Amino acid sequence: MTKERVLAIEIFQPYAQYRNPFTFYYAQTFPLPPKTAVIGMLQNATDRYYDQEFWNLKVSIHGGFESVFWNYQQLIKGTPKIGNWDRKITIIGSNDNKPLYGLLKSQRTPVYQQELFNGHLYIFLKGDDGLLREIRDALSEPKKVLYLGRSEDIVYIKSVNFVESSKVLGFTRSLSLEFPTYIKHKGLPLVLQKYPVYSIPTYSVFRNGDRTVSNKAEIMRNKTERETKFETVIYTGYDFNLRVNAKEQIRFHEYIICDKRFRILEDYGWL
């Protein structure tokens, strides 16, 4: 059996927008990056785009942002279309099926976009030792500008190290959590049901029929489809007290990073 290790990544992100796809009249952001955004960053850092091995990683996301603000934007709505003979790219409007540039004005839709400011994130990865070593090396000396979420949401890697849990404990009634995190909702015997809950994407691949896309050149308009899976999670806040009524102890691991304490539930804290 392949040994699983834990890699801890400390990140500073000046601003971010992790789009919640279930919001339409405004662009809401998830409070922390979903697993799909984290995997996308790692695939980009290692130049292993669309690599299925990364989805075997277990991810635990902690930390938070200093503030939230609203940005009023006008977004261009359209679809790229490549000409049959000249191979030129034209942006076709989504409403009238006419080109957006040239003699015609572009279609723009004003949208309120929720954004996050000054993020301090701690991401734990658990999985195959060889893959984690490759990720560590790629993040320790990045060969490109890295981002988490949108392409403009750049990140600064402050540290990346293998860690061992200082304690393996259990609880049946309550657990104190210092930093915000995602916890799986399904099966968790909660006492209170008034916790913030999100449905976040945890898996996303492109397919051409039954075949998984392995590089960008294989993506084709009107044929390629995205397959996404979601997980219902509780979002905890700072100095959060998780209250449950468990018949048996719920195990958790405690990690110490730069005098900061992170507790990860064994069955519910990994995505």
TISE-480584 format. One line per 3 residues: number of its first residue (from 1); their letters; for each residue x, y, z of N, C-alpha, C. Coordinates in steps of 0.001 Angstrom, whole numbers. Each point is the difference from the previous one (the first is absolute). Example, Ala and Ser with C-alpha at 12.3 -4.5 7.8 and 13.67 -1.06 7.14 Angstrom:
<atoms>
1) AS) 13190/-5690/7800/-890/1190/0/900/1200/0 | -350/1050/-720/820/1190/60/-770/1090/730
</atoms>
This chain:
<atoms>
1) MTK) 838/-1200/0/-838/1200/0/875/1252/0 | -348/980/-862/772/1224/-107/-153/842/1259 | 1118/435/530/-26/814/1212/-542/1388/-294
4) ERV) -904/479/900/-540/1334/-130/713/937/971 | 449/1166/-507/610/1016/844/-833/1269/-90 | 298/960/860/-748/1259/23/956/1144/-315
7) LAI) -368/778/-1003/770/1165/-403/-806/1243/353 | 623/945/697/-664/1237/416/526/1174/-820 | -920/796/-555/355/1150/-835/-577/1256/636
10) EIF) 860/960/271/-457/1294/527/16/1014/-1142 | -1129/693/-201/-183/870/-1162/-502/1370/447 | 513/1036/-658/-611/1331/110/-600/342/-1355
13) QPY) -1260/439/10/-695/360/-1241/-596/1399/162 | 479/990/-762/-476/1381/180/-1493/176/-243 | -551/-694/-988/-1436/98/-292/-429/-1267/-727
16) AQY) -1293/-294/59/-480/-1246/-612/-1504/65/-218 | -459/-842/-920/-1429/-183/-244/-197/-1449/-414 | -517/-813/918/-259/-1402/-287/-1497/-123/-324
19) RNP) -320/70/-1252/-1387/167/-442/-891/-1149/445 | -1092/355/652/-1044/-973/337/-913/-140/-1210 | -7/-1148/-683/-774/-136/-1246/-1513/2/213
22) FTF) -446/-72/1242/-1430/-22/278/-563/1402/238 | 787/1040/-232/-491/1379/81/-42/580/-1407 | -1084/733/-309/-226/457/-1375/-110/1519/-119
25) YYA) -734/648/887/-207/1436/-117/1184/797/522 | 871/-650/714/1257/581/415/992/-1146/150 | 1281/335/0/1035/-1037/61/484/-132/1437
28) QTF) -554/-954/718/433/-253/1370/1284/-822/-18 | 850/203/993/1221/-792/128/-133/-967/1161 | 607/-1169/-139/148/-883/1153/967/667/978
31) PLP) -156/-220/1302/890/649/965/1431/-525/-24 | 173/-1240/-441/1315/-608/-160/34/-674/-1362 | 1182/-237/-569/50/-662/-1304/-550/-1423/88
34) PKT) -767/-441/-986/-436/-1400/-32/1139/-907/-437 | -207/-1296/125/1046/-953/-361/387/129/-1468 | -955/257/-881/306/95/-1429/996/1121/-282
37) AVI) -123/1131/712/933/1112/-203/1403/-376/467 | 75/-716/1118/1296/-421/521/678/-975/-960 | -756/-986/-478/567/-977/-942/449/690/-1282
40) GML) -785/957/-480/387/737/-1200/1313/743/182 | 196/603/1174/1255/696/284/1174/-974/-7 | -197/-1185/589/1083/-983/70/330/-572/-1380
43) QNA) -1007/-250/-816/244/-487/-1356/766/1038/-818 | -359/1262/194/691/1079/-705/1446/111/462 | 232/-102/1310/1351/146/543/932/-1102/-477
46) TDR) -536/-1206/-202/816/-1150/-401/-18/-254/-1507 | -731/840/-740/-152/-182/-1459/-638/-1338/-344 | -886/-485/877/-704/-1264/-254/-1499/276/-106
49) YYD) -342/817/-992/-1383/384/-208/-860/-1229/-308 | -1207/-16/534/-990/-1050/-251/452/-1375/501 | 1032/-66/821/498/-1283/502/-952/-531/1067
52) QEF) -528/-1205/-229/-1001/-577/891/568/-398/1365 | 1311/-198/103/599/-442/1255/-235/1007/1126 | -107/1269/-337/-146/1033/1017/-1318/-111/757
55) WNL) -1020/-566/-622/-1300/-105/668/18/-1049/1101 | 1054/-825/63/125/-960/1098/490/663/1288 | 497/1221/-108/467/715/1179/-1171/366/912
58) KVS) 222/-96/1301/-961/489/977/454/1389/433 | -954/934/40/330/1405/236/-778/514/1204 | 685/714/875/-645/685/1116/412/1466/-59
61) IHG) -993/893/-12/239/1427/-261/-353/807/1244 | 922/872/431/-187/793/1213/452/1430/-250 | -437/908/869/431/1394/-90/-1153/926/-302
64) GFE) 318/1191/-468/-1054/959/-277/548/1281/-590 | -923/934/-261/329/1291/-601/-338/1122/977 | 694/1111/-157/-186/1115/923/-1302/752/-241
67) SVF) -463/48/-1243/-1233/737/-290/-639/-502/-1282 | -1270/379/-161/-783/-336/-1195/-539/1305/-576 | 51/147/-1324/-543/1215/-609/-722/-366/-1288
70) WNY) -781/959/-496/-771/-209/-1226/603/825/-1118 | 186/-628/-1144/567/649/-1164/-1054/30/-1104 | -298/1187/-517/-1010/152/-1054/695/-45/-1347
73) QQL) -284/-1035/-793/691/-200/-1259/-974/-114/-1153 | 510/281/-1199/-753/-272/-1219/718/-1124/-736 | -641/-1137/-101/601/-1177/-613/-499/-163/-1435
76) IKG) 937/-284/-902/-365/-254/-1390/-560/-1412/-115 | -1170/-122/-605/-636/-1306/-154/145/-462/-1445 | 665/-1126/-188/176/-507/-1349/705/-1332/-16
79) TPK) 124/-593/-1190/628/-1303/-172/1028/80/-1133 | 1243/-445/219/995/9/-1077/-402/-969/-1129 | 189/426/-1236/-289/-859/-1156/1161/111/-984
82) IGN) 502/-1147/-448/1129/-42/-925/-525/-211/-1413 | 469/845/-949/-438/-96/-1385/428/-1306/-650 | -798/-460/-978/278/-1280/-656/1257/47/-870
85) WDR) 218/1137/-669/1108/60/-950/1121/924/464 | -346/1185/474/1061/941/377/520/-243/1410 | -700/-851/789/394/-359/1354/45/1195/939
88) KIT) -663/1103/-373/-50/1159/864/-1023/-223/1116 | 301/582/1176/-896/-137/1145/-927/1216/70 | -1294/-259/53/-1007/1049/123/-823/-241/1256
91) IIG) -294/1067/746/-836/-120/1186/-1454/228/-413 | -842/-1006/183/-1404/53/-391/-859/305/1224 | -866/1005/-120/-877/378/1101/-948/-1118/377
94) SND) -265/-135/1301/-835/-1103/475/-1485/237/-240 | -394/1263/-253/-1427/297/-174/-433/57/-1461 | 783/676/-844/-439/198/-1382/827/-775/-1019
97) NKP) 999/-776/457/822/-828/-891/744/825/-1048 | 356/1250/345/746/868/-905/1368/315/620 | 977/334/-837/1335/332/543/-65/1184/964
100) LYG) 830/-49/1041/-7/1059/1008/948/1137/-331 | 921/-203/-909/991/1025/-309/-144/437/-1453 | 676/1067/-340/-112/528/-1349/-965/1178/-3
103) LLK) -1003/-15/-898/-948/1097/-106/-1057/-48/1096 | -199/-1185/603/-1034/-146/1021/596/169/1389 | -789/534/907/436/141/1390/-116/-1340/715
106) SQR) 848/-193/964/-14/-1259/746/-1149/-22/1003 | -461/-1199/311/-1026/-177/1013/671/-57/1366 | -435/835/899/580/27/1335/-1108/-72/1037
109) TPV) 260/-759/1043/-969/-163/1058/609/451/1325 | -605/1000/656/517/427/1302/-286/-1049/1075 | 1018/-348/767/-121/-1059/1002/709/436/1282
112) YQQ) -658/-253/1132/669/175/1288/806/-1258/291 | 1270/188/292/880/-1137/251/596/103/1396 | -245/-1016/818/534/-31/1354/1451/-473/-50
115) ELF) 891/730/642/1415/-348/-23/581/15/1414 | 1095/-735/162/670/-145/1288/1341/720/-41 | 407/531/1155/1203/833/48/936/-484/1102
118) NGH) 1286/-151/-337/1064/-398/940/-302/-1347/664 | 293/-1068/-726/-252/-1346/512/1245/-663/560 | -171/-657/1143/1068/-785/620/-500/-1446/59
121) LYI) 503/-828/-887/-534/-1344/-195/1030/-1061/374 | -525/-1101/530/821/-1161/358/-664/-1229/-603 | 685/-611/-951/-565/-1133/-741/806/-1247/328
124) FLK) -703/-1038/442/630/-1276/333/-354/-1004/-1089 | 1008/-729/-467/-181/-1022/-1031/420/-1343/560 | -794/-1019/-254/334/-1356/436/-117/-936/-1192
127) GDD) 1032/-804/-235/-40/-907/-1135/1326/-673/-245 | 216/-413/-1241/1200/-722/-396/1246/837/235 | 1018/-599/586/1223/710/364/706/588/-1214
130) GLL) 47/-751/-1093/688/475/-1194/-652/1241/-583 | -1329/7/-76/-721/1156/-533/170/1209/918 | -53/-217/1302/167/1108/937/1397/606/-88
133) REI) 1002/-835/-207/1366/514/-157/109/866/-1262 | -640/-441/-1062/19/782/-1239/-692/1350/208 | -1120/3/728/-708/1245/297/863/908/867
136) RDA) 636/-577/1014/868/795/873/1107/678/-790 | 654/-742/-878/1094/561/-789/-500/1106/-929 | -1186/-216/-598/-544/988/-942/-400/1287/713
139) LSE) -512/-112/1223/-429/1185/740/1166/687/701 | 1038/-752/337/1159/592/669/743/965/-923 | 82/-347/-1287/649/852/-995/-900/89/-1239
142) PKK) -1078/806/83/-952/88/-1117/665/509/-1276 | -372/-608/-1115/536/415/-1290/-926/989/-705 | -1112/324/625/-981/906/-587/-767/691/1114
145) VLY) -772/999/-367/-868/658/970/-1182/-927/285 | -229/-312/1264/-1065/-916/378/-1250/770/397 | -1142/-620/-221/-1274/618/386/-915/-1073/573
148) LGR) -985/469/759/-959/-887/650/-1388/560/-239 | -756/-638/-901/-1303/517/-406/102/576/-1393 | -280/1308/-142/124/656/-1296/1474/179/-370
151) SED) 262/224/-1265/1390/154/-443/648/1248/571 | -793/994/404/571/1215/592/169/-107/1516 | -486/-1069/594/78/-170/1454/1314/-676/385
154) IVY) 1080/772/-62/1341/-553/229/206/-351/1472 | 932/-917/246/318/-415/1360/1500/88/228 | 374/147/1265/1399/-10/418/182/-1169/961
157) IKS) 880/-921/-343/263/-1165/834/969/407/1109 | -452/-33/1241/836/401/1127/814/-1174/535 | -588/-1197/-3/737/-1186/450/-705/-1240/-522
160) VNF) 766/-1057/-194/-556/-1293/-405/884/-1089/600 | -574/-798/910/774/-987/743/-851/-1216/338 | 668/-1144/137/-674/-1176/525/-180/168/1505
163) VES) -1148/-432/509/-303/158/1425/-530/-1311/567 | 156/-140/1296/-549/-1135/733/-970/535/1046 | -1102/-714/218/-951/442/1014/624/-148/1383
166) SKV) -156/1056/809/562/-41/1341/-857/-845/935 | -1306/-118/-326/-916/-772/829/-1055/-670/-868 | -476/-1144/435/-1173/-650/-594/-985/-183/1153
169) LGF) -1077/762/-30/-940/32/1111/-1407/-305/-480 | -953/60/927/-1390/-239/-340/-908/830/887 | -1248/220/-447/-979/729/796/-1392/-542/-307
172) TRS) -926/210/910/-1374/-452/-189/-1016/1129/150 | 418/1160/525/-952/1083/254/355/1298/-732 | 1218/480/148/357/1265/-646/1490/44/-297
175) LSL) 337/813/-997/1398/159/-405/231/1454/-383 | 1054/594/555/342/1382/-303/926/60/-1214 | -351/849/-974/795/175/-1213/419/1463/-95
178) EFP) 1294/249/-88/502/1373/3/-205/704/-1337 | 154/-741/-1115/-57/623/-1313/-1177/-544/-812 | -587/837/-847/-1082/-470/-881/469/-1157/-868
181) TYI) -934/-915/-276/306/-1141/-857/-1298/-562/-559 | 115/-941/-919/-1145/-758/-514/-54/-1355/702 | -1209/-404/416/-215/-1309/607/-1158/-679/-720
184) KHK) 177/-1243/-372/-1073/-735/-664/-1228/-82/894 | -1147/244/-599/-1250/35/764/-625/-1389/144 | 84/-807/-1042/-688/-1291/-18/545/-939/1076
187) GLP) -895/-498/856/375/-968/1019/471/601/1304 | 252/1313/29/497/645/1211/-1180/239/960 | 23/-560/1227/-1141/106/930/-56/1358/699
190) LVL) -424/1026/-714/-19/1357/523/-1114/180/1029 | 283/810/1008/-1034/387/959/-794/1170/-560 | 690/996/-546/-638/1161/-614/69/-124/-1517
193) QKY) -1037/482/-689/-31/-51/-1456/68/1404/-604 | 513/959/759/25/1390/-445/1391/431/-465 | 762/-940/-493/1327/316/-505/-95/444/-1462
196) PVY) 888/910/-460/42/336/-1432/361/-1237/-819 | -758/-271/-1043/207/-1196/-818/164/408/-1462 | 956/-631/-681/233/243/-1417/91/-1330/-731
199) SIP) -343/28/-1273/230/-1145/-879/1171/368/-898 | 1170/-565/296/1215/407/-699/447/-1089/-980 | 615/388/-1120/495/-999/-950/1265/-684/524
202) TYS) 8/-1323/-43/1144/-769/477/646/-824/-1110 | -601/3/-1190/537/-802/-1116/-513/619/-1285 | 868/198/-974/-419/601/-1263/937/-446/-1120
205) VFR) -553/-661/-1004/785/-441/-1158/-786/290/-1272 | 697/57/-1115/-624/177/-1311/-25/-1344/-714 | -1109/-252/-695/-144/-1268/-717/-509/225/-1421
208) NGD) 521/-818/-899/-540/-133/-1352/-663/-1366/-73 | -1297/-23/294/-695/-1282/113/478/-735/1236 | 485/-1237/-185/508/-795/1117/1482/227/255
211) RTV) 628/827/-810/1451/195/82/324/1285/759 | 883/-102/981/416/1152/788/1037/808/-770 | -178/1310/-40/936/890/-685/1339/1/743
214) SNK) 1090/-180/-727/1328/-47/615/844/1231/-314 | -420/834/-964/697/1253/-269/-976/986/-643 | 375/1270/12/-904/1071/-426/-409/-118/-1460
217) AEI) 877/-579/-827/-292/-113/-1428/-1192/-914/-281 | -352/-846/963/-1106/-932/-202/-1365/614/308 | -13/1202/565/-1270/651/322/-627/543/-1278
220) MRN) -1230/-421/-284/-695/376/-1226/-1367/594/332 | -337/1052/-708/-1278/650/208/-1145/-944/-408 | -1052/12/783/-1216/-794/-228/211/-1505/159
223) KTE) 1181/-408/427/240/-1422/213/543/-272/1404 | 924/855/446/607/-196/1312/-974/430/1105 | -152/-851/997/-855/301/1132/813/-79/1287
226) RET) -380/828/963/681/-5/1301/-809/-836/994 | 684/-919/650/-623/-803/1049/492/508/1352 | -934/426/847/356/580/1294/-777/-687/1108
229) KFE) 684/-252/1113/-641/-566/1186/81/1017/1133 | -1054/29/824/-79/962/1084/-117/-716/1343 | 465/663/1040/-84/-522/1362/-621/1089/885
232) TVI) -987/-397/826/-600/937/947/899/98/1220 | 420/1231/328/937/200/1093/-511/1088/937 | 422/-89/1254/-203/1064/972/1197/931/-88
235) YTG) -263/1291/39/1090/972/72/76/524/1429 | 1132/-185/646/184/450/1373/684/1356/20 | -193/761/1061/642/1300/126/1199/-67/928
238) YDF) 530/1161/361/1113/66/940/-476/-368/1403 | 850/-689/757/-316/-424/1371/-1379/-650/50 | -181/-977/-860/-1290/-661/-210/-132/-1200/930
241) NLR) -1179/-183/563/-262/-1137/870/-966/-952/-706 | 521/-1118/-484/-807/-995/-689/-669/-912/1026 | -1325/12/41/-732/-780/989/-689/-1186/-653
244) VNA) 246/-1188/541/-579/-1231/-535/-546/-843/1149 | -685/-1059/-350/-476/-990/977/324/-1376/-571 | 1266/-420/194/494/-1227/-616/-26/-1164/985
247) KEQ) -380/-1165/-485/-3/-1201/838/1428/-509/203 | 827/173/-1011/1407/-380/94/859/1235/-268 | 1215/-57/475/888/1146/-168/265/293/-1480
250) IRF) -42/1285/-340/374/463/-1335/1477/374/53 | 810/-698/-732/1450/193/56/416/1217/-821 | 1042/683/471/572/1115/-743/1504/44/245
253) HEY) 706/574/-974/1445/181/86/296/1475/228 | 997/270/812/382/1371/302/1381/281/-572 | 92/1088/-779/1266/395/-620/375/1392/510
256) IIC) 1288/191/260/512/1291/447/908/572/-1080 | -354/1197/-504/803/676/-1020/223/1437/452 | 1250/371/238/346/1362/430/-841/422/1197
259) DKR) -76/-866/993/-757/250/1234/-1505/105/-222 | -476/-387/-1174/-1433/-11/-283/-496/-1447/44 | -1153/-198/627/-524/-1347/200/-1149/-282/-974
262) FRI) 117/-1089/-736/-1029/-406/-961/-487/-1400/354 | -1301/-136/115/-591/-1296/299/-811/-479/-1188 | 309/-1225/-465/-661/-556/-1179/-724/-1278/399
265) LED) -1316/-11/-186/-789/-1191/314/366/-1122/-971 | 254/-1174/538/499/-1115/-803/-962/-393/-1119 | -1307/-46/295/-986/-446/-986/-759/1153/-664
268) YGW) 107/1213/524/-810/1090/-495/800/1235/-440 | 1288/53/354/784/1191/-287/766/-25/-1300 | 23/-1179/-680/724/-128/-1266/-986/-73/-1155
271) L) 240/767/-1051/-860/18/-1192/601/-872/-1087
</atoms>
